Amino acid sequence: MKHVFAFLLTLLLGSFSWAAAQDFQYQGFGFRVGISEGPDQGYGGIHWDFGTPNSSLRIRPNIEIGFGDDTTLLAFNGEVDWYFRKQGDWFPYAGGAVALNFIERDDLPPQADDTNTEVGFYAVGGIETLLMNNRKFLVEVKIGFDDSPDFKLGVGWTF
């Protein structure tokens, strides 16, 4: 477990150093909410947007917490997205994420281990649009692999 945590921390810090070397800059933070399946949950969270106005690549780490289906899931996601050419007022994007998931199950017998820490992955796709005052609104879908929820549908706002 310590090795997994050290690896993810190194990966996260390395992505921030790489972003700094590529002239990436902080673009804002935001909130996100949605639903997931496998486990069936509602979730909410926060994200940070690192990118440049002139680049199509964005680093958008986020933290999400889900409730429901006798499970609480806290996920730390290191997400990287590629923005495609603007389609009308919308910017479509696709990417992926590595997730560190802390899972607590409520429906196990008293002596059973009800907490797990697992590494998962996501494929991400979505669309984003600019709002007034340089704010952004996004709609995204995440397909989970390994120990991440199977499917997530969410919306978010960046300030």
MOBELQUI-V439201 format. One record per backbone hydrogen bond with DSSP energy under -0.5 kcal/mol. CO is the residue of the C=O (numbers start at 1). NH is the residue of the N-H. E is the energy in kcal/mol with one decimal. If there is no record, write none. Layout:
co=CO nh=NH e=E
co=CO nh=NH e=E
This chain:
co=1 nh=5 e=-2.4
co=2 nh=6 e=-2.5
co=3 nh=7 e=-2.5
co=4 nh=8 e=-2.6
co=5 nh=9 e=-2.5
co=6 nh=10 e=-2.4
co=7 nh=11 e=-2.5
co=8 nh=12 e=-2.6
co=9 nh=13 e=-2.8
co=10 nh=14 e=-2.6
co=11 nh=15 e=-2.0
co=12 nh=16 e=-1.8
co=13 nh=17 e=-2.3
co=14 nh=18 e=-2.6
co=15 nh=19 e=-2.4
co=16 nh=20 e=-2.2
co=17 nh=21 e=-2.1
co=18 nh=22 e=-1.3
co=19 nh=24 e=-2.9
co=20 nh=23 e=-1.3
co=25 nh=51 e=-2.5
co=28 nh=49 e=-3.2
co=29 nh=159 e=-3.6
co=30 nh=47 e=-2.1
co=31 nh=157 e=-2.5
co=32 nh=45 e=-2.2
co=33 nh=155 e=-2.6
co=34 nh=43 e=-2.5
co=35 nh=153 e=-2.5
co=36 nh=41 e=-1.5
co=37 nh=150 e=-0.7
co=37 nh=151 e=-1.6
co=38 nh=150 e=-0.9
co=39 nh=41 e=-0.9
co=41 nh=36 e=-2.7
co=42 nh=67 e=-2.5
co=43 nh=34 e=-2.1
co=44 nh=65 e=-2.9
co=45 nh=32 e=-2.1
co=46 nh=63 e=-2.5
co=47 nh=30 e=-2.5
co=48 nh=50 e=-0.6
co=49 nh=27 e=-3.8
co=49 nh=28 e=-0.9
co=49 nh=51 e=-0.5
co=50 nh=59 e=-3.2
co=51 nh=25 e=-1.3
co=52 nh=55 e=-1.2
co=56 nh=83 e=-3.3
co=57 nh=52 e=-0.6
co=58 nh=60 e=-0.6
co=58 nh=81 e=-2.7
co=59 nh=50 e=-2.9
co=61 nh=48 e=-2.2
co=62 nh=77 e=-3.2
co=63 nh=46 e=-1.9
co=64 nh=75 e=-3.2
co=65 nh=44 e=-1.8
co=66 nh=73 e=-2.0
co=67 nh=42 e=-2.0
co=68 nh=71 e=-1.4
co=70 nh=106 e=-3.1
co=70 nh=107 e=-0.6
co=71 nh=68 e=-1.0
co=72 nh=104 e=-2.7
co=73 nh=66 e=-2.9
co=73 nh=75 e=-0.6
co=74 nh=102 e=-3.2
co=75 nh=64 e=-2.4
co=75 nh=77 e=-0.6
co=76 nh=100 e=-2.4
co=77 nh=62 e=-2.3
co=77 nh=79 e=-0.9
co=78 nh=98 e=-1.4
co=79 nh=60 e=-2.4
co=80 nh=96 e=-2.1
co=81 nh=58 e=-2.8
co=81 nh=83 e=-0.5
co=82 nh=94 e=-1.8
co=86 nh=88 e=-0.6
co=87 nh=90 e=-1.7
co=89 nh=130 e=-0.6
co=90 nh=87 e=-3.4
co=90 nh=92 e=-0.6
co=91 nh=128 e=-1.5
co=92 nh=84 e=-2.8
co=93 nh=126 e=-2.4
co=94 nh=82 e=-3.2
co=95 nh=124 e=-2.5
co=96 nh=80 e=-2.6
co=97 nh=122 e=-2.2
co=98 nh=78 e=-2.9
co=99 nh=101 e=-0.6
co=99 nh=120 e=-2.5
co=100 nh=76 e=-2.3
co=101 nh=103 e=-0.6
co=101 nh=118 e=-2.7
co=102 nh=74 e=-2.6
co=103 nh=116 e=-2.6
co=104 nh=72 e=-2.7
co=109 nh=112 e=-1.5
co=112 nh=114 e=-0.7
co=114 nh=105 e=-2.9
co=116 nh=103 e=-3.1
co=118 nh=101 e=-3.3
co=119 nh=147 e=-0.9
co=120 nh=99 e=-2.9
co=121 nh=145 e=-2.8
co=122 nh=97 e=-1.9
co=123 nh=143 e=-2.6
co=124 nh=95 e=-2.6
co=125 nh=141 e=-3.2
co=126 nh=93 e=-2.8
co=127 nh=139 e=-2.4
co=128 nh=91 e=-3.2
co=129 nh=137 e=-2.4
co=131 nh=134 e=-0.7
co=132 nh=135 e=-1.3
co=135 nh=131 e=-4.0
co=136 nh=158 e=-2.4
co=137 nh=129 e=-2.5
co=138 nh=156 e=-2.2
co=139 nh=127 e=-2.3
co=140 nh=154 e=-2.6
co=141 nh=125 e=-2.2
co=142 nh=144 e=-0.6
co=142 nh=152 e=-2.2
co=143 nh=123 e=-2.2
co=145 nh=121 e=-1.6
co=145 nh=148 e=-0.8
co=150 nh=144 e=-1.7
co=151 nh=37 e=-2.3
co=152 nh=142 e=-2.3
co=153 nh=35 e=-2.3
co=154 nh=140 e=-2.6
co=155 nh=33 e=-2.3
co=156 nh=138 e=-2.6
co=157 nh=31 e=-1.6
co=158 nh=136 e=-2.1
